[in-house]
């Protein structure tokens, strides 16, 4: 199983994104994997696509992600534990830190992401 970050999804959808071509290249690899996306990253992707590409595409994106990905819904305790990471790394958002927490919890080592902040975290391999 892999975790997919919102930065990858946004780059794939937005043809103006500097990582769009690379995201398309990685798509075939990703399509063969079981994919996990935390609710916080799903929210980031849908919100960004809505603001850049409009509500129709953001609704379609939401439906595709919910169909093709396992969406992980955090509980309060998991979000609270993720704050340790926010404090430790300072530049990682709460959504990113929850992804780190979840990856450790589920023994996932690969994240598809264009966010270089994940490179600071030991035990995570960022595919980009």
N, C-alpha and C positions, 0 to 999 in steps of 0.2 A: 504494500500500500504506500502511496505517496500523498503528501500534503501539497495542495496547490494554493499559492498566495494570490491575493487580489491583484497584485502588480502584473502577474502573468496574464490573468484573464483580461485585464484592462488593455494590456499591450496587444493581445490577440484580437480584441474587438475594435480597437481604435487604430485605424490605418495611418494616423498621423503620429502615433507613438514611436519614439526612436527604436524601440525593441520589437516593433510589429513583425518584421520579417523573421527575426529569430524565434519569436513566439510561434509563428506559422511552421517553422522548421521543427520545433519541438512537439507540435501537435500530434503527430503520428505516434511518437513514443508515449505521450500522455494517454492517448486514446486506448492503448493496450493495458493500462494499469488500472487497479482499483484506486479511486480517487476520493480523498477526504478534503472537505473545506469547512473550517469553523464558521459558525454563524456570523461572527464579527467580520470575517473576511468576505463572506457572501454579501453582507451589508455594504461594505466598502466598495466592492465591485459594482453592485447594482446602483448604488448612489452615484458613483463616478460616471458610469455609462449613462445614467439618466441625465446628468448635467451636461455631458458632452455630446451624446447621440440621441437623446430624447426618450420619452416614456415607453414608446412601443418596443424599442430595442431592449430597454432595461427590463421590461416585463418578460420578453422572450428569453433574455439571459437568465432571469430568475427561474423560469420554468425549466430551461435546459440544465442548469446547475442542480436544481432539486431532483431532476430525473436521472442525471448521469453521475452525480457525486453523492457520497454519503455526507450529509450535512450534520455537523456535530453541534449540539445545543449545550452550552455550558451552564453549570449551576453556579450559585453564589460562591460556594467554597472554592471552586476551580478558578473563578475570576479573582478572588482574594489571593489565592496562592500565586497567581500570575503577576501580582503586584511586586513580588520579590524580584522578579526579572526586570520589571520597569525600573525599580530602584537600582539594581545592579548595573544594568547596561545604559541607562539614561536616554539613549537615542532610539531605543525600540519602543514602539507604541504598545498600548495595552493589547490591541488585537494581535500584534506580532508576538508579544510575550505569551499570550494565551496559546498561540500556535506552537511556540517552543515548549510550553508546559504539556500540551496535548501530544506532541511528538515524543516527548520523553515518556509520558504515561503509556502510550501505545507502541513504543519501540519503533517508531518511524524515524528513518535517518535522512531521507531525501525530501527536499522541498523545491518545487519549481517556482522560482521567484526572481525578479529583477531588482530586488531590494538588497543591497550589499550589507545592510546592517545584520543580516543573518550570519554573515561570515564571522562575526565576533563570537558566536556561540559554539562552543566545543561540541562535537558529536553530531553536528548537522552538516549535511552536504547540500549545498545550494546548486541546483541545476539551472543554468541560464544561458 
